[in-house]
């Protein structure tokens, strides 16, 4: 299985830099495992989904993880040497420190202090050839408040290359049901849901289950090996509560479908699965890598945006639907000018056998 098997041509003009408004106005490609592809809209979900279906949503909350500051280095003679530095937070450590990307990395050494505001600074405690580990000047609620004041939303690189983050992204890049802060990238399929759509789905008899997976910046890392089976995934922290596992099990028992909203929710529930159709409470870090040949245990379908060529997420949807069907689906999406990536349109992927149990 080669990396080149997951490549396709994507016109740059199809990369979305702003979301649709309202959120549910985005287009929805519906693929049900047959050769027929339907062009719908996210707002059609109450007509597409069936009573008894369950949507599994990721309630992680994106933090404003990009910080612009000034390095302050104390010299032996008592003078200070200043330099502009920006940090992008990657993942929290158990001891409260954060792993972060630094630009320019060459301007930072262990012991340096970076000042972001009167309320927030960070000390470099570790440095490697690729990133740093920093200890912030405050923690807990004080850290959250300071970060909210000075941080910017960490837009994906393919959007950040086209425009800087602004105040609108604070709302646009946050799911409606975000509750638990910790992600540095949004679970983007969730961005299509607004209050009206969720109310309509509940009236339809569609249930929701919340899980938490704190999406890390590693989700944007490219695959650099030609033999994709040798790729190592980044780890992300997640939790499936006892009640969430029970809800998913009950849906299966009652003949409903479990449909993950986003690849993050799917990866998490598959990590928590203990056997075919069985899931248990789970908490910890997952580095599950799903590619063609994977046997899904609790997932019946997936709502997801359109992914990058040669990405692990394209491999995941190929595992769900089959490599050839995904090639046809993506060729259709390009030909019909669907909008791609985080702020783009969505797909609802229901593989063969995903009809009601």
N, C-alpha and C positions, 0 to 999 in steps of 0.2 A: 504494500500500500504506500504509494509515493505522494509527496507533498504536491507535486504537479497535478495529481488527480483531482485536487480541490481548487483549481484555479479557474477563473473566468474573467472575461473582459467587462469592466464596469466603467461607463462614461463618467467622468468627473462631475458632470452637470447633475447626475442623479444623487449625489451626496447631499443630504438635507442639512442645512445650517440653522433652521428654525422649525419648530413643530407646527402642526396644523392647529387651528383654533375653530371651534372647540376641539378638545383633544379627540373626541370620538368621531370627528369628521375625517380622520385619516383613512386611507384605503386599506382594505383587508383582502389579501389573496387567500381563498379557501381551497385547500387541497385535501380530498377525502380518501386518498389511496387509489382512486380510479384515474383514468387518463384525462378526465375532465377537470379543468381548473376554472373556478368562478372568481370574477372580479366584483368584490363587495366593498362595504365600508365597515369600520369598527362599530358604528352605530347599529349595524344589522345583527350584532351578536344575540340579542334577545330572540330573534327569529331563527337563528342558526342553532344555538344551543338548545338542549332539551331539559325539561324538568327532571331533577335528580342528578344532573351533572354537577360537578364540583370544580371550581377554579381555585388553584393553589397559588397564592400571591405572596410575594416577598415584601415584608414590611420594614426592611432596612431603610434608614434615612441617610441621605448623602450629606456629608459635612462639607463646609467650604474649605477644601483641603489645599488650596493653592495660596501661598503666603509670600508677600514681597517685603523684604526687610533689608537691614544694613548690618553687615558683619562689623563687630567692634573687637579689634585685637589689641591687647595690651602689650606694649613692647618693654624690654628690660629697662629702658631709660624713663619709663613712665608715660610715654606718649601713646596715643591711640592711632591705629591705622584702620581706616574705614573702607568698605567695599560693598557694593550692591549685590545681594544674593536673593534668589527666590527658591522656596522649598515647595515640593508637592508631597504631601503625606501619603505614604503607601499602606502602612499597617501599624496598629498599636502593638506594643509589647506587653507582656503580663505585668511588668513592673511599672507601667505607666509611661515609659518612653515610646518614641515613635520612630519607625524606619521611614526614611524620606529620600526622594531624589533632590539633588541640589544643582542649581545652575548659577554660575559655573562652579563645578565641583572643585576645580583646582584652587579656588580661593578659600577653601575651608580646611582647617586642621583640627585635630582633637583639642578640646579646650576653648575653641572659639565661641563667642557669644553672638547670636544674631538677634537684633532688636526689631520687632515688628510694630510695636506701639508702647505707650506708657504702661499698658496692662499685660503685655505679652512679649516674652523673649524666649530664646532657646539656646541651650549649651550643647555643642557637639561632643558626644561621649564616645562615639566610634566612627571610623571612616574607612571605607573600602574603595576599590577602584570604580565602583558603580553607584554607591549611595552612602548615606550617613545614618546614624542613629542619634536622636536628639532628646534631651530632657527639657521640657517646658517649665517656665517659671511658675505655673499654677496648674492645678488639676481639677477634675470633677466639674461642678457647675461653673466655677470661675473660669476654667479653661473653655468650656462651651460658650460662655458669654463673650470672652475675649476673641475667640475664633470667629464667632458670628459677626463681630465688628470689623475685623481686618481681613478675613479670608475671602477668597473668591471660589465660585464653583469650578471644580476641575474638569472642564470640558474635554471630551476625547480629543486625541491629537489630530484626527482628521477634520474636526470642526475648529479647533484652536488654530490650525494652520490657515484657516480662511478668515477668522475674525476673533477678536478678544471676547472673553466673557463679560457680561454686563448685568445690570440689575434684573433684567427680565429672566435670565437664566436661573436666578435664585428660586423662582417659581416653576419655570418650564422644566428644569432638570430634577424635579422632585416629585415622586409619585404622590397621589392623593392620600394614600393610606400609609405613608411613611411614618414610623413610630420610634424605631430604635436606632439612634445615631451610631454610625460606624463605617458606612460605605464611602469610598472615594470615587465610585462610579455608579451611575444609576442602573437599576434593573429596568431597562428601557421599554420592554413590552408593557410594563405597568404605567408608563407615561400616557397611554391612550385612554385611561379610565378617568371619567369624571363622575360627580355625584349622581347626575341624572341617569347615566348609563348603568351604574351599579344598582340604583333603585329599580330600574326596569328589569335587570337580570334577577333580582330577588323576587319581584312579582312573578316572573316567568317560572320560578322554582329552582333557579340555579343558586347553589350554595357557595360560600367562600371559606377557605381555610388559610390562615396566616402562618407563615414560617419566616425565619430570619436567616439570611445569608449576607454578611457584610462583604460587598463586592470590592475587590482590590484592584489597584492599577495594573496588576499582572494580567487582567483580562484583555489588555491591549497589546501584550507582548507577542511578537511574531514567532511563528514556528520556524526554527532555523535548521532542522534536520530533514533530510530527504525521506528517510524511513520514518513515517509519522508515529509508528509504534514505540519509537525510542524517545519521543518528546516527553518531557517532565512538566506536569502542570504546576502552577503556583497554588499555594494553600490559602483557603479562605475560611473564616470562622462562621459557623452556623448553628442553628438550633431548630429541632422539631420537637415541640412540646408533647406531653402525654395526650392533651386534648386534641391537638392537630393530628397525631397518629391515629387516634380513635375515630376522628371524623373521616379520614381517608379510608380506613378499614370499613367503616359503616357504609360509605358510598359504594365500595366494591361489593359488599354483602347484599346491598339493595339493588344492584344491577346498574348503577350509574357509572359515569365516566369521570376519571380524575384527569383534569387538564391543567398542566402547569402554565402559569403566566410568566414566561421568560425562562431562559436557559438556566438562570441562577436557581430558581425554584425547582426546576427539574433536576439539576445536579444534586441539590440538597436532599430531595425526597428519595432519589435513587441511592444516595449515600446512606440514608437511614433505613432503606429496605433490607429485610433479613431473609427474604425468599420471594418466590413468585406470588404477587398479590398480598404480601405481608410487609408491614412497616412498623417500626417501634420508635419510641422516643429516642432522641439522639442529640448530642451536644459535643462540639469539638471542631477541629479543623478538617476540611476535606480537600483532597487534591484529585478527586475522581476525574478521569479522562475518558470521555465517551466518544468512540469512533466506530465506523461500520464493523459489525460483528457483535456489538454489545447487545445483550438480551435485557430489555427493559423489564423491570419487575413490578412497578406500581404506576407507571405513567401510561395513560391511554392517548394523550394528545398534548400538543404544545402550541401556545400562542407566542410568537416571537417576531422580532424585527428581522430585517435582511442583513446578513453578515458579510464580513470582509472576505475577499478571496484568500485562500490558503490559511484560514483561521481555524482554531480548534472548535469554534462554534459552528462553522460550516460543516465540520466533521461530525459534530453532534447531530445536526438535523439530517445529515446523510445517513447516520445510523438509525434514526427514527423512521425515515421515509424510504430509504434506499438511495444509493448514490446516483443511479440513472434518473429516478423520479426527481431528485433535487436538482439535477442539471436541467431538466425540463422546466421545473418550477422557476428556477433563477433565470433561465433564458426568457421565459414568459414575462417575468417581472421587469427585466431590462427592456424587452420589446414594448411593453405597455407603460414604460416610464414610471414605475413605482419609485418612490423616494427611499433611499437606503440609509442604513445605520441608525445611530441613536435617536435622532429627531425624525426619522423616516416613517414609512408606512409599516404595516404589520402583515403577518401571515398566520393562518390557523391551519396547523398540520395535523391531520387525523389519519394515521396509517391504516392500512387494511387490517381488519379485525378490531377496530376501535369503535365499532357500533355498540349499542347498549348490550351489556352482558346478559 
